[in-house]
């Protein structure tokens, strides 16, 4: 599976808050964004049916480090 990079524009305050949440969950900002994307895909597929593709949104999700 190929890994692709995506660049986004985000307000500094929003990035700071996202970093706070990611740190609380024991993740990097990048890993936290991937979790949010997977959750979004899973919610869409639950409502509209599975999107064709090899990768399932519940696979390869890093667990949180918090107790």
PDB file of N, CA, C, O and CB in Angstrom:
ATOM      1  N   UNK A   1       0.854  -1.180   0.000  1.00  0.00           N
ATOM      2  CA  UNK A   1       0.000   0.000   0.000  1.00  0.00           C
ATOM      3  C   UNK A   1       0.895   1.236   0.000  1.00  0.00           C
ATOM      4  O   UNK A   1       1.793   1.359   0.832  1.00  0.00           O
ATOM      5  CB  UNK A   1      -0.969   0.002   1.230  1.00  0.00           C
ATOM      6  N   UNK A   2       0.652   2.130  -0.914  1.00  0.00           N
ATOM      7  CA  UNK A   2       1.420   3.373  -1.009  1.00  0.00           C
ATOM      8  C   UNK A   2       0.934   4.374   0.030  1.00  0.00           C
ATOM      9  O   UNK A   2      -0.264   4.495   0.283  1.00  0.00           O
ATOM     10  CB  UNK A   2       1.310   3.975  -2.424  1.00  0.00           C
ATOM     11  N   UNK A   3       1.858   5.071   0.613  1.00  0.00           N
ATOM     12  CA  UNK A   3       1.537   6.139   1.560  1.00  0.00           C
ATOM     13  C   UNK A   3       1.720   7.454   0.831  1.00  0.00           C
ATOM     14  O   UNK A   3       2.771   7.692   0.235  1.00  0.00           O
ATOM     15  CB  UNK A   3       2.435   6.071   2.853  1.00  0.00           C
ATOM     16  N   UNK A   4       0.713   8.311   0.869  1.00  0.00           N
ATOM     17  CA  UNK A   4       0.751   9.610   0.209  1.00  0.00           C
ATOM     18  C   UNK A   4       0.780  10.723   1.250  1.00  0.00           C
ATOM     19  O   UNK A   4       0.274  10.557   2.360  1.00  0.00           O
ATOM     20  CB  UNK A   4      -0.459   9.780  -0.732  1.00  0.00           C
ATOM     21  N   UNK A   5       1.364  11.837   0.891  1.00  0.00           N
ATOM     22  CA  UNK A   5       1.372  13.019   1.756  1.00  0.00           C
ATOM     23  C   UNK A   5       0.309  13.995   1.287  1.00  0.00           C
ATOM     24  O   UNK A   5       0.040  14.120   0.092  1.00  0.00           O
ATOM     25  CB  UNK A   5       2.766  13.696   1.765  1.00  0.00           C
ATOM     26  N   UNK A   6      -0.294  14.688   2.252  1.00  0.00           N
ATOM     27  CA  UNK A   6      -1.289  15.722   1.969  1.00  0.00           C
ATOM     28  C   UNK A   6      -0.912  16.942   2.792  1.00  0.00           C
ATOM     29  O   UNK A   6      -0.612  16.835   3.981  1.00  0.00           O
ATOM     30  CB  UNK A   6      -2.754  15.235   2.298  1.00  0.00           C
ATOM     31  N   UNK A   7      -0.931  18.081   2.162  1.00  0.00           N
ATOM     32  CA  UNK A   7      -0.654  19.327   2.859  1.00  0.00           C
ATOM     33  C   UNK A   7      -1.977  20.063   3.052  1.00  0.00           C
ATOM     34  O   UNK A   7      -2.782  20.147   2.124  1.00  0.00           O
ATOM     35  CB  UNK A   7       0.378  20.206   2.071  1.00  0.00           C
ATOM     36  N   UNK A   8      -2.205  20.594   4.248  1.00  0.00           N
ATOM     37  CA  UNK A   8      -3.430  21.359   4.496  1.00  0.00           C
ATOM     38  C   UNK A   8      -3.073  22.731   5.052  1.00  0.00           C
ATOM     39  O   UNK A   8      -2.017  22.925   5.652  1.00  0.00           O
ATOM     40  CB  UNK A   8      -4.368  20.604   5.475  1.00  0.00           C
ATOM     41  N   UNK A   9      -3.968  23.661   4.838  1.00  0.00           N
ATOM     42  CA  UNK A   9      -3.834  24.983   5.450  1.00  0.00           C
ATOM     43  C   UNK A   9      -4.754  24.990   6.668  1.00  0.00           C
ATOM     44  O   UNK A   9      -5.920  24.605   6.585  1.00  0.00           O
ATOM     45  CB  UNK A   9      -4.198  26.154   4.430  1.00  0.00           C
ATOM     46  N   UNK A  10      -4.211  25.433   7.792  1.00  0.00           N
ATOM     47  CA  UNK A  10      -4.990  25.413   9.031  1.00  0.00           C
ATOM     48  C   UNK A  10      -4.580  26.618   9.873  1.00  0.00           C
ATOM     49  O   UNK A  10      -3.402  26.967   9.946  1.00  0.00           O
ATOM     50  CB  UNK A  10      -4.776  24.073   9.821  1.00  0.00           C
ATOM     51  N   UNK A  11      -5.549  27.234  10.494  1.00  0.00           N
ATOM     52  CA  UNK A  11      -5.259  28.370  11.365  1.00  0.00           C
ATOM     53  C   UNK A  11      -4.388  27.915  12.532  1.00  0.00           C
ATOM     54  O   UNK A  11      -4.544  26.805  13.040  1.00  0.00           O
ATOM     55  CB  UNK A  11      -6.568  29.018  11.882  1.00  0.00           C
ATOM     56  N   UNK A  12      -3.469  28.787  12.949  1.00  0.00           N
ATOM     57  CA  UNK A  12      -2.524  28.435  14.002  1.00  0.00           C
ATOM     58  C   UNK A  12      -3.235  28.025  15.292  1.00  0.00           C
ATOM     59  O   UNK A  12      -2.835  27.054  15.935  1.00  0.00           O
ATOM     60  CB  UNK A  12      -1.589  29.603  14.274  1.00  0.00           C
ATOM     61  N   UNK A  13      -4.287  28.755  15.675  1.00  0.00           N
ATOM     62  CA  UNK A  13      -5.006  28.426  16.912  1.00  0.00           C
ATOM     63  C   UNK A  13      -5.649  27.038  16.816  1.00  0.00           C
ATOM     64  O   UNK A  13      -5.633  26.267  17.776  1.00  0.00           O
ATOM     65  CB  UNK A  13      -6.086  29.493  17.208  1.00  0.00           C
ATOM     66  N   UNK A  14      -6.215  26.734  15.643  1.00  0.00           N
ATOM     67  CA  UNK A  14      -6.838  25.426  15.467  1.00  0.00           C
ATOM     68  C   UNK A  14      -5.778  24.316  15.539  1.00  0.00           C
ATOM     69  O   UNK A  14      -6.021  23.266  16.132  1.00  0.00           O
ATOM     70  CB  UNK A  14      -7.596  25.365  14.119  1.00  0.00           C
ATOM     71  N   UNK A  15      -4.612  24.548  14.937  1.00  0.00           N
ATOM     72  CA  UNK A  15      -3.532  23.565  14.990  1.00  0.00           C
ATOM     73  C   UNK A  15      -3.049  23.371  16.424  1.00  0.00           C
ATOM     74  O   UNK A  15      -2.772  22.247  16.844  1.00  0.00           O
ATOM     75  CB  UNK A  15      -2.365  23.999  14.088  1.00  0.00           C
ATOM     76  N   UNK A  16      -2.947  24.467  17.175  1.00  0.00           N
ATOM     77  CA  UNK A  16      -2.552  24.364  18.583  1.00  0.00           C
ATOM     78  C   UNK A  16      -3.554  23.525  19.372  1.00  0.00           C
ATOM     79  O   UNK A  16      -3.164  22.686  20.184  1.00  0.00           O
ATOM     80  CB  UNK A  16      -2.427  25.762  19.209  1.00  0.00           C
ATOM     81  N   UNK A  17      -4.839  23.751  19.132  1.00  0.00           N
ATOM     82  CA  UNK A  17      -5.878  22.992  19.843  1.00  0.00           C
ATOM     83  C   UNK A  17      -5.863  21.528  19.413  1.00  0.00           C
ATOM     84  O   UNK A  17      -6.032  20.632  20.239  1.00  0.00           O
ATOM     85  CB  UNK A  17      -7.273  23.607  19.587  1.00  0.00           C
ATOM     86  N   UNK A  18      -5.661  21.291  18.122  1.00  0.00           N
ATOM     87  CA  UNK A  18      -5.573  19.920  17.636  1.00  0.00           C
ATOM     88  C   UNK A  18      -4.378  19.216  18.272  1.00  0.00           C
ATOM     89  O   UNK A  18      -4.467  18.047  18.648  1.00  0.00           O
ATOM     90  CB  UNK A  18      -5.460  19.893  16.096  1.00  0.00           C
ATOM     91  N   UNK A  19      -3.267  19.929  18.392  1.00  0.00           N
ATOM     92  CA  UNK A  19      -2.090  19.372  19.053  1.00  0.00           C
ATOM     93  C   UNK A  19      -2.364  19.036  20.502  1.00  0.00           C
ATOM     94  O   UNK A  19      -1.881  18.023  21.008  1.00  0.00           O
ATOM     95  CB  UNK A  19      -0.933  20.338  18.965  1.00  0.00           C
ATOM     96  N   UNK A  20      -3.138  19.878  21.178  1.00  0.00           N
ATOM     97  CA  UNK A  20      -3.501  19.619  22.574  1.00  0.00           C
ATOM     98  C   UNK A  20      -4.312  18.335  22.694  1.00  0.00           C
ATOM     99  O   UNK A  20      -4.031  17.492  23.546  1.00  0.00           O
ATOM    100  CB  UNK A  20      -4.295  20.801  23.152  1.00  0.00           C
ATOM    101  N   UNK A  21      -5.321  18.191  21.835  1.00  0.00           N
ATOM    102  CA  UNK A  21      -6.175  16.992  21.852  1.00  0.00           C
ATOM    103  C   UNK A  21      -5.351  15.755  21.507  1.00  0.00           C
ATOM    104  O   UNK A  21      -5.474  14.721  22.162  1.00  0.00           O
ATOM    105  CB  UNK A  21      -7.360  17.143  20.858  1.00  0.00           C
ATOM    106  N   UNK A  22      -4.512  15.862  20.477  1.00  0.00           N
ATOM    107  CA  UNK A  22      -3.682  14.729  20.074  1.00  0.00           C
ATOM    108  C   UNK A  22      -2.776  14.299  21.218  1.00  0.00           C
ATOM    109  O   UNK A  22      -2.648  13.106  21.496  1.00  0.00           O
ATOM    110  CB  UNK A  22      -2.843  15.085  18.835  1.00  0.00           C
ATOM    111  N   UNK A  23      -2.151  15.257  21.877  1.00  0.00           N
ATOM    112  CA  UNK A  23      -1.275  14.945  23.005  1.00  0.00           C
ATOM    113  C   UNK A  23      -2.056  14.280  24.135  1.00  0.00           C
ATOM    114  O   UNK A  23      -1.572  13.322  24.737  1.00  0.00           O
ATOM    115  CB  UNK A  23      -0.586  16.219  23.516  1.00  0.00           C
ATOM    116  N   UNK A  24      -3.237  14.769  24.424  1.00  0.00           N
ATOM    117  CA  UNK A  24      -4.085  14.180  25.455  1.00  0.00           C
ATOM    118  C   UNK A  24      -4.399  12.722  25.131  1.00  0.00           C
ATOM    119  O   UNK A  24      -4.448  11.877  26.025  1.00  0.00           O
ATOM    120  CB  UNK A  24      -5.384  14.982  25.602  1.00  0.00           C
ATOM    121  N   UNK A  25      -4.612  12.433  23.847  1.00  0.00           N
ATOM    122  CA  UNK A  25      -4.931  11.074  23.408  1.00  0.00           C
ATOM    123  C   UNK A  25      -3.674  10.218  23.228  1.00  0.00           C
ATOM    124  O   UNK A  25      -3.767   9.036  22.897  1.00  0.00           O
ATOM    125  CB  UNK A  25      -5.716  11.120  22.102  1.00  0.00           C
ATOM    126  N   UNK A  26      -2.496  10.820  23.447  1.00  0.00           N
ATOM    127  CA  UNK A  26      -1.253  10.077  23.330  1.00  0.00           C
ATOM    128  C   UNK A  26      -0.817   9.847  21.894  1.00  0.00           C
ATOM    129  O   UNK A  26      -0.169   8.846  21.587  1.00  0.00           O
ATOM    130  CB  UNK A  26      -1.389   8.768  24.019  1.00  0.00           C
ATOM    131  N   UNK A  27      -1.175  10.776  21.011  1.00  0.00           N
ATOM    132  CA  UNK A  27      -0.853  10.638  19.598  1.00  0.00           C
ATOM    133  C   UNK A  27      -0.114  11.874  19.111  1.00  0.00           C
ATOM    134  O   UNK A  27      -0.141  12.932  19.739  1.00  0.00           O
ATOM    135  CB  UNK A  27      -2.127  10.410  18.768  1.00  0.00           C
ATOM    136  N   UNK A  28       0.550  11.704  17.965  1.00  0.00           N
ATOM    137  CA  UNK A  28       1.070  12.863  17.248  1.00  0.00           C
ATOM    138  C   UNK A  28      -0.114  13.516  16.534  1.00  0.00           C
ATOM    139  O   UNK A  28      -1.179  12.912  16.406  1.00  0.00           O
ATOM    140  CB  UNK A  28       2.216  12.457  16.230  1.00  0.00           C
ATOM    141  N   UNK A  29       0.078  14.741  16.074  1.00  0.00           N
ATOM    142  CA  UNK A  29      -0.982  15.413  15.316  1.00  0.00           C
ATOM    143  C   UNK A  29      -1.300  14.590  14.066  1.00  0.00           C
ATOM    144  O   UNK A  29      -2.470  14.399  13.737  1.00  0.00           O
ATOM    145  CB  UNK A  29      -0.560  16.872  14.929  1.00  0.00           C
ATOM    146  N   UNK A  30      -0.279  14.105  13.373  1.00  0.00           N
ATOM    147  CA  UNK A  30      -0.491  13.309  12.168  1.00  0.00           C
ATOM    148  C   UNK A  30      -1.330  12.068  12.466  1.00  0.00           C
ATOM    149  O   UNK A  30      -2.304  11.792  11.766  1.00  0.00           O
ATOM    150  CB  UNK A  30       0.852  12.902  11.560  1.00  0.00           C
ATOM    151  N   UNK A  31      -0.953  11.322  13.502  1.00  0.00           N
ATOM    152  CA  UNK A  31      -1.710  10.109  13.857  1.00  0.00           C
ATOM    153  C   UNK A  31      -3.138  10.448  14.254  1.00  0.00           C
ATOM    154  O   UNK A  31      -4.065   9.707  13.927  1.00  0.00           O
ATOM    155  CB  UNK A  31      -1.018   9.356  15.004  1.00  0.00           C
ATOM    156  N   UNK A  32      -3.324  11.556  14.952  1.00  0.00           N
ATOM    157  CA  UNK A  32      -4.666  11.944  15.372  1.00  0.00           C
ATOM    158  C   UNK A  32      -5.528  12.308  14.157  1.00  0.00           C
ATOM    159  O   UNK A  32      -6.708  11.960  14.106  1.00  0.00           O
ATOM    160  CB  UNK A  32      -4.597  13.130  16.357  1.00  0.00           C
ATOM    161  N   UNK A  33      -4.946  13.000  13.194  1.00  0.00           N
ATOM    162  CA  UNK A  33      -5.686  13.332  11.974  1.00  0.00           C
ATOM    163  C   UNK A  33      -6.098  12.056  11.255  1.00  0.00           C
ATOM    164  O   UNK A  33      -7.219  11.968  10.753  1.00  0.00           O
ATOM    165  CB  UNK A  33      -4.836  14.228  11.039  1.00  0.00           C
ATOM    166  N   UNK A  34      -5.206  11.056  11.197  1.00  0.00           N
ATOM    167  CA  UNK A  34      -5.563   9.781  10.557  1.00  0.00           C
ATOM    168  C   UNK A  34      -6.719   9.095  11.275  1.00  0.00           C
ATOM    169  O   UNK A  34      -7.594   8.517  10.630  1.00  0.00           O
ATOM    170  CB  UNK A  34      -4.350   8.846  10.522  1.00  0.00           C
ATOM    171  N   UNK A  35      -6.731   9.155  12.601  1.00  0.00           N
ATOM    172  CA  UNK A  35      -7.846   8.581  13.364  1.00  0.00           C
ATOM    173  C   UNK A  35      -9.143   9.303  13.011  1.00  0.00           C
ATOM    174  O   UNK A  35     -10.172   8.660  12.804  1.00  0.00           O
ATOM    175  CB  UNK A  35      -7.575   8.670  14.893  1.00  0.00           C
ATOM    176  N   UNK A  36      -9.104  10.634  12.941  1.00  0.00           N
ATOM    177  CA  UNK A  36     -10.301  11.409  12.608  1.00  0.00           C
ATOM    178  C   UNK A  36     -10.793  11.089  11.201  1.00  0.00           C
ATOM    179  O   UNK A  36     -11.998  10.989  10.970  1.00  0.00           O
ATOM    180  CB  UNK A  36     -10.017  12.909  12.734  1.00  0.00           C
ATOM    181  N   UNK A  37      -9.862  10.927  10.258  1.00  0.00           N
ATOM    182  CA  UNK A  37     -10.239  10.578   8.885  1.00  0.00           C
ATOM    183  C   UNK A  37     -10.887   9.199   8.857  1.00  0.00           C
ATOM    184  O   UNK A  37     -11.918   9.011   8.211  1.00  0.00           O
ATOM    185  CB  UNK A  37      -9.005  10.613   7.950  1.00  0.00           C
ATOM    186  N   UNK A  38     -10.292   8.242   9.549  1.00  0.00           N
ATOM    187  CA  UNK A  38     -10.868   6.888   9.589  1.00  0.00           C
ATOM    188  C   UNK A  38     -12.261   6.892  10.210  1.00  0.00           C
ATOM    189  O   UNK A  38     -13.164   6.213   9.722  1.00  0.00           O
ATOM    190  CB  UNK A  38      -9.951   5.941  10.377  1.00  0.00           C
ATOM    191  N   UNK A  39     -12.434   7.654  11.283  1.00  0.00           N
ATOM    192  CA  UNK A  39     -13.758   7.745  11.908  1.00  0.00           C
ATOM    193  C   UNK A  39     -14.776   8.361  10.953  1.00  0.00           C
ATOM    194  O   UNK A  39     -15.929   7.932  10.910  1.00  0.00           O
ATOM    195  CB  UNK A  39     -13.684   8.571  13.201  1.00  0.00           C
ATOM    196  N   UNK A  40     -14.354   9.357  10.196  1.00  0.00           N
ATOM    197  CA  UNK A  40     -15.246   9.992   9.226  1.00  0.00           C
ATOM    198  C   UNK A  40     -15.653   9.014   8.129  1.00  0.00           C
ATOM    199  O   UNK A  40     -16.823   8.956   7.751  1.00  0.00           O
ATOM    200  CB  UNK A  40     -14.574  11.221   8.609  1.00  0.00           C
ATOM    201  N   UNK A  41     -14.693   8.248   7.616  1.00  0.00           N
ATOM    202  CA  UNK A  41     -14.987   7.259   6.582  1.00  0.00           C
ATOM    203  C   UNK A  41     -15.922   6.184   7.128  1.00  0.00           C
ATOM    204  O   UNK A  41     -16.882   5.798   6.461  1.00  0.00           O
ATOM    205  CB  UNK A  41     -13.686   6.622   6.054  1.00  0.00           C
ATOM    206  N   UNK A  42     -15.647   5.701   8.337  1.00  0.00           N
ATOM    207  CA  UNK A  42     -16.491   4.668   8.938  1.00  0.00           C
ATOM    208  C   UNK A  42     -17.919   5.168   9.119  1.00  0.00           C
ATOM    209  O   UNK A  42     -18.869   4.431   8.852  1.00  0.00           O
ATOM    210  CB  UNK A  42     -15.914   4.224  10.287  1.00  0.00           C
ATOM    211  N   UNK A  43     -18.082   6.405   9.568  1.00  0.00           N
ATOM    212  CA  UNK A  43     -19.424   6.974   9.755  1.00  0.00           C
ATOM    213  C   UNK A  43     -20.140   7.099   8.411  1.00  0.00           C
ATOM    214  O   UNK A  43     -21.329   6.796   8.312  1.00  0.00           O
ATOM    215  CB  UNK A  43     -19.339   8.360  10.449  1.00  0.00           C
ATOM    216  N   UNK A  44     -19.432   7.537   7.390  1.00  0.00           N
ATOM    217  CA  UNK A  44     -20.034   7.658   6.056  1.00  0.00           C
ATOM    218  C   UNK A  44     -20.479   6.292   5.553  1.00  0.00           C
ATOM    219  O   UNK A  44     -21.595   6.139   5.057  1.00  0.00           O
ATOM    220  CB  UNK A  44     -19.039   8.295   5.059  1.00  0.00           C
ATOM    221  N   UNK A  45     -19.602   5.300   5.683  1.00  0.00           N
ATOM    222  CA  UNK A  45     -19.935   3.958   5.202  1.00  0.00           C
ATOM    223  C   UNK A  45     -21.078   3.332   5.991  1.00  0.00           C
ATOM    224  O   UNK A  45     -21.874   2.575   5.436  1.00  0.00           O
ATOM    225  CB  UNK A  45     -18.713   3.062   5.274  1.00  0.00           C
ATOM    226  N   UNK A  46     -21.163   3.636   7.262  1.00  0.00           N
ATOM    227  CA  UNK A  46     -22.267   3.118   8.073  1.00  0.00           C
ATOM    228  C   UNK A  46     -23.597   3.643   7.544  1.00  0.00           C
ATOM    229  O   UNK A  46     -24.588   2.914   7.514  1.00  0.00           O
ATOM    230  CB  UNK A  46     -22.088   3.509   9.559  1.00  0.00           C
ATOM    231  N   UNK A  47     -23.617   4.900   7.128  1.00  0.00           N
ATOM    232  CA  UNK A  47     -24.853   5.511   6.650  1.00  0.00           C
ATOM    233  C   UNK A  47     -25.140   5.208   5.178  1.00  0.00           C
ATOM    234  O   UNK A  47     -26.295   5.035   4.789  1.00  0.00           O
ATOM    235  CB  UNK A  47     -24.790   7.003   6.853  1.00  0.00           C
ATOM    236  N   UNK A  48     -24.090   5.145   4.370  1.00  0.00           N
ATOM    237  CA  UNK A  48     -24.281   5.074   2.918  1.00  0.00           C
ATOM    238  C   UNK A  48     -23.817   3.775   2.273  1.00  0.00           C
ATOM    239  O   UNK A  48     -24.014   3.582   1.074  1.00  0.00           O
ATOM    240  CB  UNK A  48     -23.567   6.202   2.278  1.00  0.00           C
ATOM    241  N   UNK A  49     -23.207   2.886   3.040  1.00  0.00           N
ATOM    242  CA  UNK A  49     -22.680   1.652   2.474  1.00  0.00           C
ATOM    243  C   UNK A  49     -21.185   1.755   2.227  1.00  0.00           C
ATOM    244  O   UNK A  49     -20.612   2.842   2.144  1.00  0.00           O
ATOM    245  CB  UNK A  49     -23.401   1.313   1.177  1.00  0.00           C
ATOM    246  N   UNK A  50     -20.584   0.593   2.115  1.00  0.00           N
ATOM    247  CA  UNK A  50     -19.133   0.521   1.999  1.00  0.00           C
ATOM    248  C   UNK A  50     -18.637   1.134   0.694  1.00  0.00           C
ATOM    249  O   UNK A  50     -19.221   0.939  -0.372  1.00  0.00           O
ATOM    250  CB  UNK A  50     -18.674  -0.922   2.099  1.00  0.00           C
ATOM    251  N   UNK A  51     -17.558   1.871   0.811  1.00  0.00           N
ATOM    252  CA  UNK A  51     -16.866   2.433  -0.340  1.00  0.00           C
ATOM    253  C   UNK A  51     -15.875   1.362  -0.809  1.00  0.00           C
ATOM    254  O   UNK A  51     -15.172   0.768   0.008  1.00  0.00           O
ATOM    255  CB  UNK A  51     -16.136   3.807   0.016  1.00  0.00           C
ATOM    256  N   UNK A  52     -15.820   1.118  -2.108  1.00  0.00           N
ATOM    257  CA  UNK A  52     -14.906   0.106  -2.621  1.00  0.00           C
ATOM    258  C   UNK A  52     -13.465   0.490  -2.317  1.00  0.00           C
ATOM    259  O   UNK A  52     -13.081   1.651  -2.460  1.00  0.00           O
ATOM    260  CB  UNK A  52     -15.100  -0.084  -4.130  1.00  0.00           C
ATOM    261  N   UNK A  53     -12.680  -0.478  -1.902  1.00  0.00           N
ATOM    262  CA  UNK A  53     -11.267  -0.250  -1.612  1.00  0.00           C
ATOM    263  C   UNK A  53     -10.731  -1.340  -0.720  1.00  0.00           C
ATOM    264  O   UNK A  53     -11.492  -2.054  -0.066  1.00  0.00           O
ATOM    265  CB  UNK A  53     -11.056   1.115  -0.961  1.00  0.00           C
ATOM    266  N   UNK A  54      -9.423  -1.466  -0.695  1.00  0.00           N
ATOM    267  CA  UNK A  54      -8.778  -2.531   0.069  1.00  0.00           C
ATOM    268  C   UNK A  54      -8.654  -2.203   1.557  1.00  0.00           C
ATOM    269  O   UNK A  54      -8.738  -3.098   2.398  1.00  0.00           O
ATOM    270  CB  UNK A  54      -7.409  -2.809  -0.502  1.00  0.00           C
ATOM    271  N   UNK A  55      -8.457  -0.935   1.884  1.00  0.00           N
ATOM    272  CA  UNK A  55      -8.205  -0.544   3.272  1.00  0.00           C
ATOM    273  C   UNK A  55      -9.519  -0.256   3.971  1.00  0.00           C
ATOM    274  O   UNK A  55     -10.323   0.540   3.487  1.00  0.00           O
ATOM    275  CB  UNK A  55      -7.279   0.688   3.340  1.00  0.00           C
ATOM    276  N   UNK A  56      -9.739  -0.889   5.089  1.00  0.00           N
ATOM    277  CA  UNK A  56     -10.937  -0.665   5.894  1.00  0.00           C
ATOM    278  C   UNK A  56     -10.631   0.417   6.925  1.00  0.00           C
ATOM    279  O   UNK A  56      -9.519   0.461   7.450  1.00  0.00           O
ATOM    280  CB  UNK A  56     -11.410  -1.986   6.589  1.00  0.00           C
ATOM    281  N   UNK A  57     -11.583   1.283   7.223  1.00  0.00           N
ATOM    282  CA  UNK A  57     -11.293   2.395   8.140  1.00  0.00           C
ATOM    283  C   UNK A  57     -10.965   1.970   9.567  1.00  0.00           C
ATOM    284  O   UNK A  57     -10.379   2.751  10.316  1.00  0.00           O
ATOM    285  CB  UNK A  57     -12.457   3.323   8.174  1.00  0.00           C
ATOM    286  N   UNK A  58     -11.332   0.744   9.961  1.00  0.00           N
ATOM    287  CA  UNK A  58     -11.036   0.316  11.326  1.00  0.00           C
ATOM    288  C   UNK A  58      -9.693  -0.411  11.423  1.00  0.00           C
ATOM    289  O   UNK A  58      -9.316  -0.855  12.508  1.00  0.00           O
ATOM    290  CB  UNK A  58     -12.149  -0.585  11.838  1.00  0.00           C
ATOM    291  N   UNK A  59      -8.977  -0.536  10.326  1.00  0.00           N
ATOM    292  CA  UNK A  59      -7.679  -1.203  10.340  1.00  0.00           C
ATOM    293  C   UNK A  59      -6.561  -0.195  10.506  1.00  0.00           C
ATOM    294  O   UNK A  59      -6.685   0.964  10.109  1.00  0.00           O
ATOM    295  CB  UNK A  59      -7.474  -2.011   9.062  1.00  0.00           C
ATOM    296  N   UNK A  60      -5.455  -0.654  11.104  1.00  0.00           N
ATOM    297  CA  UNK A  60      -4.237   0.141  11.211  1.00  0.00           C
ATOM    298  C   UNK A  60      -4.438   1.441  11.982  1.00  0.00           C
ATOM    299  O   UNK A  60      -3.878   2.473  11.610  1.00  0.00           O
ATOM    300  CB  UNK A  60      -3.711   0.450   9.839  1.00  0.00           C
ATOM    301  N   UNK A  61      -5.222   1.404  13.036  1.00  0.00           N
ATOM    302  CA  UNK A  61      -5.422   2.585  13.877  1.00  0.00           C
ATOM    303  C   UNK A  61      -4.563   2.420  15.129  1.00  0.00           C
ATOM    304  O   UNK A  61      -4.687   1.439  15.862  1.00  0.00           O
ATOM    305  CB  UNK A  61      -6.943   2.777  14.250  1.00  0.00           C
ATOM    306  N   UNK A  62      -3.700   3.389  15.352  1.00  0.00           N
ATOM    307  CA  UNK A  62      -2.866   3.334  16.534  1.00  0.00           C
ATOM    308  C   UNK A  62      -3.726   3.482  17.787  1.00  0.00           C
ATOM    309  O   UNK A  62      -4.561   4.385  17.852  1.00  0.00           O
ATOM    310  CB  UNK A  62      -1.785   4.424  16.485  1.00  0.00           C
ATOM    311  N   UNK A  63      -3.542   2.618  18.780  1.00  0.00           N
ATOM    312  CA  UNK A  63      -4.290   2.792  20.030  1.00  0.00           C
ATOM    313  C   UNK A  63      -3.786   4.009  20.808  1.00  0.00           C
ATOM    314  O   UNK A  63      -2.657   4.459  20.614  1.00  0.00           O
ATOM    315  CB  UNK A  63      -4.180   1.528  20.901  1.00  0.00           C
ATOM    316  N   UNK A  64      -4.614   4.516  21.662  1.00  0.00           N
ATOM    317  CA  UNK A  64      -4.197   5.640  22.499  1.00  0.00           C
ATOM    318  C   UNK A  64      -3.212   5.150  23.556  1.00  0.00           C
ATOM    319  O   UNK A  64      -3.201   3.970  23.907  1.00  0.00           O
ATOM    320  CB  UNK A  64      -5.424   6.321  23.168  1.00  0.00           C
ATOM    321  N   UNK A  65      -2.397   6.056  24.052  1.00  0.00           N
ATOM    322  CA  UNK A  65      -1.450   5.711  25.109  1.00  0.00           C
ATOM    323  C   UNK A  65      -1.992   6.042  26.493  1.00  0.00           C
ATOM    324  O   UNK A  65      -1.389   5.674  27.501  1.00  0.00           O
ATOM    325  CB  UNK A  65      -0.138   6.434  24.887  1.00  0.00           C
ATOM    326  N   UNK A  66      -3.124   6.734  26.547  1.00  0.00           N
ATOM    327  CA  UNK A  66      -3.650   7.096  27.864  1.00  0.00           C
ATOM    328  C   UNK A  66      -4.292   5.874  28.520  1.00  0.00           C
ATOM    329  O   UNK A  66      -4.778   4.968  27.844  1.00  0.00           O
ATOM    330  CB  UNK A  66      -4.677   8.252  27.747  1.00  0.00           C
ATOM    331  N   UNK A  67      -4.280   5.873  29.861  1.00  0.00           N
ATOM    332  CA  UNK A  67      -4.717   4.724  30.637  1.00  0.00           C
ATOM    333  C   UNK A  67      -6.150   4.465  30.593  1.00  0.00           C
ATOM    334  O   UNK A  67      -6.624   3.515  31.216  1.00  0.00           O
ATOM    335  CB  UNK A  67      -4.337   4.871  31.995  1.00  0.00           C
TER     336      UNK A  67
END
